[in-house]
Amino acid sequence: MKKIGFLSFGHYRAPVSTAGSTLRQHVEMARAADELGFDGAWLRVHHFEQTLSSPFPLLSAMAAVTTRLDVGTGVVDLRYENPLYMAEEAAATDLISDGRLQLGVSRGSPEHAADGQEQFGQVLAEGESWSQHARGKLDTFRRAIAGEPVARSHVAMQNGDGPDLPVRPLSEGLGDRIWWGAGTHATGVWAGEQGLNLLSSTLLLDEDGRPFHVQQADQVRAHREAFAAAGHTGGGRAAVTRPAFPITSDVDQRYFGLHGGTGDAVGVLDNTRARSGPEMAGSVEEVVAMLRADDAVAEADYVLFACPSQLGLDYVVHWMGNLVTVARELGWK
């Protein structure tokens, strides 16, 4: 049995949408997803754009109106974060959700802001790369949510002792629900070695010419092998994202009837060849067949579907209902 969820950018660029209405819409989307039988509601996080940039208040609101739905991020860009403040916010969100937070983090992706991290007060040490910076913050964050003391009380300071104060609150089990967003084979292996879940990127860098889903399946298998070889227990799951749009109405046909069937997209990102998979649009039976033939979907524990949130709440609820039908046809529900 696979879990299914939606992954939303939460754009509010359209004239009829505002930041406030987009946030409230996502609370209602989560409520509907919970009722329809989805397993997760995940959010993209981007700064200096008209998208969802501060996930924890929204995830908490989504968790408060649902009972069984995971709430997650795909992903939080650690280059921007204070890891101890994020530890407090993540733990509070996890407690509100009663242990349903799935926290995806990574080094982040290319963005509009050239100096965004600097404006957030984050700077690199001499000789440090942003990848090293993000991984260092992840280490601090993981130690903090595990309850390791990070600050000294006045008594400890006076006695010359080490740290004796952990961040608060703490939420037991959160450490097993950290996902690393990986866009290469090597970072997938690294995530496994570190005992992290794998949130495979919607595009793969350093691609070798094979179909996207074949390369991604290799990444998932390599992650699992590295996780097991390192002796980790708990966690070790893998998630992939797919743009899937079953067509069951004239409205679906109008929006997505001309999508799909184009194959993988190949381009250049950060001076590196990158490959992403095709859109899956067609009848329920056609989408079922495409997902069934997808090697990475077969390997994954969690399948996230790219959410067309700009089309409004009513349409998204209809779309989610179609995907539940697809999941049932596949035997996932």
N, C-alpha and C positions, 0 to 999 in steps of 0.2 A: 504494500500500500504506500503510495506516495502522497506527500502533502502538497497542496496547491495554495498559491497566494497571488495577490496582485502587487505589482511594483509600480508606484506612481511618481512622476516628476512633480506633479502639482503645479503646472504652469498657470499663471494668471495674466497672460499677455493679451488675451482676447478682450475686446471692448466691454463685453457683458460680464466679465469676471473681475473680482478684486481680491486682494490678499486675504481679507477677512472672509469673503464668501468661499474662497478656495479652502481655507482651513476648516470652516464649518462643514463644507461639502464632504471633506475627507472623514470627518467624524461620522457622518451619515453613511458614507461608503463602507466604513468599517462595520457599522451596525448591520447593514444589509448583507455584507460578506459573512458575518457571523451567523445570521439567520439562514443564509443559502447553503451553508456547509463548507465555505472556504476555511482554510486552516491558518492563513496569514494575511496581514495587511502591512506592506513594507513601503518605505519612503526613500526616494532619492534625496540627497542633501547636496545643494550647491549654494555657494555664497556669491554675492554681488550679482544675482540674477533674479528674475521674477519667478522664483520657484520656492520650494519648501527648504528653508535654510536653518531653522531652529527646531529640530525634530522632537525633543523631549516633551515640551508642553503639549504638542499635538498627539504624540504617542500616548501620553497619559490620559488625554481626553478620549482617545479612541478606546483605550483599555477600560476606561470607566463605564462605557456604554455597551461593552461586550462581555461575554462570559468564558469563551473558550478560544478565541482568536489570538494567534500570535501577533505581536506588533513589532516591527523591525525596521532596520535601516539598511540601505544598499547604495552607498555607504557614507559613514561619517569620515570626512577628510581630516586625518589626525594632524596634518600640518597646521591647522587652525586652532587646535584644542589645547586647553590647560588640562592635563590628564587627571589631576585631582578633582577639579571642579566637575569634569565629565564623570568621574567615578561617583560623585554625590548625586548628580542628575540621573545617571543611568540606574543606580541602585534605587532611588526614589520611584522612578518610573516602573522598575521591575516589581517593587513592593505594591504599587497601585494595581499592577496587572496580575498580581499573585503568581509571579514567575513566568510570565509570557513574553518577556522582552527577548528578541533575537537581534543582537547588536552587531551589525556589519560595519567594519572599519577598514581603512587602508591608507596608503600614502596619498590617495586622491588622483584625480584625472586632470588633464589640461583644462584651463578655465580662462574666462575673460580678463580677470584682474591680474596685472603683471606684478603687483606688490601687495596682493591681498593678505598674505600671511604676516607681512611686516606691519600692516595697518591693524592687525589683530594682536600685535605685540609679540609675534613669534619670529625669531631670527635664528640663522644657522650659526653654529660654532665654527671656528676656523677649520677648514678642511672637511667639514661635514656635508653630506648630501641630504636632500629632502627625504630620500628613502631611509637613510640611517636615522634621521631626525624622527620620522614617524614611528619606526620600530622601537626607538628608545622610549618614546611616549607610550607606546603600547605596553612595554615592559613595566613602566611606572604605574600605568592604569591597572594592569592585571594584579600587580602586587597590592595596590590600594584596595581593589574590590575583594581581595582575599583576606583583608583585615590586617595586613602588615602595618605596624606603626610607621608613620611617616613624619610626624612632628613631635617636638619635645614640650612637655609641660614645664611650668616654672620650676617645679621640684626637680625634674630631671635635669633642667638647665643648671640649677644651683649645684647639683651633685656631680655634674660633669658626665651624666649618663647619656646614652643614645636615645633615639626616638621611642616614645611610649604611647603616643596617641594615634590611633587609626582614624581615617575619615569616617564620617557617619552620614546617612545610615549605611548599613551593610545588608546585602540581599543574598542569602545562601543559594548557591547553584548558578549564579549569573556567569561565573567563569567558564562554565561548560557551554554557554550560549553566545560565545564571541565568534564572529565569522570574519575571515580575512578576504577582502576583495582582491582577486588575483587575475591579472591579465596575461600572464606568461606561464609556461610549464614550470619554470624554476620557482616562481613565487608560490605556485600551488604546492610544490614539494616542500618549500620552506614552511608554509602554513601547517602542513602535516607534521613536520618535525617539531614545530612549536606547540602542537596539541590544539590547534585552532580548527574550527569548521571552515569549509571552503565555500566562498561565494564567488563562483566563476563569473568573470566579466562578460559583458555582452559583446566584447570584441577581444580577439587574441592578438598579441604582438609577437614578432619573430615567427610568423606563421610559415608553414613549409609547403603550402600549395594544396594540401589535402582539404576535403570539405571541412567546414567549420565544426560540425557536430562530431566528426571523427577525431579531430585534434582536441576538442574539448573533452571528449570521453577519455582520451589518453591522460589529459590533465587530472581529471577526477580520479582515475585509477592510480596514478602516481601519487596523488595526495593521500589516498587511503593506505597505500603501501608504506609511505613515509611515516604516516601517523602510527601504524601498527609496529613498524620497525623501531620507532622511538619509544615504544612501550607505554603509550598513553592509553588511558581508559576514560570513558565518558566523552561524549561529543564525537568528533570525527565525521560529521555529516557533510554532504555536498549539495549545493543548490545551483540551478541554472535558470536563466530567464529566456522566455520566448515571446515574440510578438504574434499572438494567435487570435484570429478574428473569425469565428464561425458565422456563416451567413444564413440566417433563418427568417429574414424579413426584408422588405423593400428598403428600409432604412439602412440595414446592414449592407445591402447591395450598393446603395448610393455611396456609403462611406468607404467600403473596402472591396467592392467588386472588382476593381482594377488593380488591387494589390496582390502581392504574392506571385509565385511562379518565375521570379527573376533570378533565383539562385543567390549564392553568397555575394556580399559586397566586399571588395578589396580596395584598400587605399593606403595612405601613409599617415602615421601619427607619431609625433615626436621623432621624426626622421627614421621611423621603423615601419616596415610593412605590417599592416593590420588587416584582419579578416573578421567579418561578422556574418551571422547567419541570415537566411531569408525570412521575410514575413510569411506567416502561415494563414492564408485566407481562402475560404471555400466553404462548402457545405459541412455540416457536422461530420459526416462520414469522411470527407476529404481531410479535414483537420485531424481527425482521429488517426487516419492513415499516415499523415505527415509526422505526427508525434510518435507513433508506433515505430516508424522507420528511423527515428533520431537516436543515434547511439548514446549521446550525452544525456538525453532525457531518460533513457533506459538505465543509465548508471546513477542518476541523481536520486537523492532522498526527497528533495523539495523542488518543485517546478513553480517558478514565479512567472506571471503573465504581465507583460507591459501594458499598463492601464491607460486607456484613452480618456483621461480625466477632463480634457478640454471640451468634450462633447456633452458634459452635464451629467448630473446624478442619475436621472431617469435612464439615460442610455447606458451608463456604466452598470447599473443594476441589471438591465436586460443582458448586457454582454457577460456579466458574471454568471447569470443563469444559464446562458449558452455553454459556458465553460464547465459548469457543473455537469451538464448533460454529456459533454465530451469526456470528462473524468469518469463518469459512470460507464460510458461505452468502453473505456480503457481498463475498467476494473479497479480504478483508484478509489472509488467511492462505493 
